[in-house]
Structures are given as structure tokens and as C-alpha cells.
Amino acid sequence: MSEAPMRRHPARKLKGRVAGLFRAPPDDFVTSAVETLDLGFDGVAADVHGGATRRTGGREPWYPRGTEIRNERQLSLLSPDELAEAAEALAIPEIRPEWIGGNLLVEGIPRLTWLPPRTLLFFEGGVTLKIDGDNGPCRLSGRGIARHHPGREDLELGFVKAAKHRRGLVAWVEKPGRIARGEGLEARLPEQWIYG
């Protein structure tokens, strides 16, 4: 049996901009808009998703729930275009980043959710984030949306389907500092290939 030829895509760069910044309190998933985010190696200080480590849940069925692991999900990045597409699929006017625990709203990068793992985001102010991968949509986010649409019990589960492949990304802090709303950024995509 012969193997299919392997194809590599070269590394490249894309430009974007921070359209919004949001932070959560230590005990809630819902975020609030802020003008700046101060990031350390643990992510956003006192944020519900901050910390060098985290406890496993349903996303890691290979570990018992509650196992302590490295926190690669310190920040949630979203795209206004993808949020609008998910809202349209749910027949609602909008989905706000705050409702689903977003930290950064990034505009100017098409299909943000499709950026590959290992992509580095370099912000003008000096911060660097490393993309871990896409953020699979969950019922918790759907519940956050449903709170703003009384009578739409279908939104909790509907969001999981409507936001598939457009729920954004999770990232961790590689180089700390401060990010400001309106700041430019450069996404540096690594060389890519499909292992087959």
C-alpha cells in the first residue's frame, strides 16, 4: 500500500486588531468589558480561567475529573464575524463576547477559529500569546446566551451546533505584559501539515 504524498503549507503572517477586552471575576464565567488586560504567566490575575494549572473536566476524558494539569486555556479569543455567523444560525440578533466568557475580541483575521495550534500572536505593546487550539462550544456558553433570550430553551444546546468551528480559540501567555483595546497584533502561523 503506497502512502499519499505529504503536503506542507509554509509559515505566514496575518494582521489583526483588538476590538474588545474582557475579564471575569474569580467565581463567574461571564466577563465584563475593560480597556486593558494585564497578563502574567498565569494569565489574567484573579480571572476564573487564570492560573498556571487547572482542573480537568469533560474536555479531557482520558483523566479523572478534577485532575490538575497545565492551563493552556488561560484566555478565550473570539471573532466578531464568527459570533455574527453563530447568532444568525440561532436566529438571534447577536452574541456578545461577555455572555460566553470571552477575553479578547479579535478583528481582521478571517476564520479566526481555524488558526492552527502553535500560532503566536504578537501584540504591539509587547505581549505574546500562544494558541493552543480551537475552543469547542459548550452548554455553559449556550446557557449564557439563553439568559438574554427568555423563552428560547433551545439556545443552550443549539449553541453547541451553531458555534462549531467558529467558537474561537484558547491561548496561554508566552510573554506577559499589558494589552490595550484597539492595539494591533500580528499572527505568525507555523508551517503546517496533516499527518496521515
Steps between C-alpha positions, in 0.01 A plus 500: 500500500652833396473808712350824372756776448539730797426868443636784713368853515762769564498722808332839450387816678160669535410839648214560743375739765361473853136608467412424863643382830312324779574346839312276738491503878654202680163330549304562177523403135342824371749775412478881504652747254827671600741736321815302583598150613810444712635154429752296697624149442182387680274688259263768630550540876192398702312396183295180518722349225829631640773288652799293398294183545135404479272209587381263228137470396301349215751619238764256633329160532840327518549638856274465803300822545681748721853389407743793516664573162681787322261787421510549124156669514596826676331722240201472268532678163198574283424650158212745437435336161475151647277619785268660242488174301412299812232755597348478152493120522312534832264768361598757764626856441843456663730303725712720723847382606413562867214249489733213409805587710709669228820688592614641163291597199733489198405654166675493165602132497261295288384166645674568832391165645692320225840639599718197573645406837845652565400826328660792685317830546738796536331813638636851435548559873730198535270218619524162325227236519532143375193335350424158645210430263134557431255539786226241465155649569330382818162514672631744763549759224158414359349563844675839508331593171160359603494731806464790258222335298220387735283229351778362276580178683651368175799736523691305766547197274451690174814705560714185505399425139479861376848592628686188388825610329424866580517514881845660499827391651664436834850629569758537773743778582849447360624857568313708762408866492200722433260484204291809417175522307568612142853359502634336185628144493676264265413131481799288399376167374750212513572270209205259480430148379251221549647183643344214311 
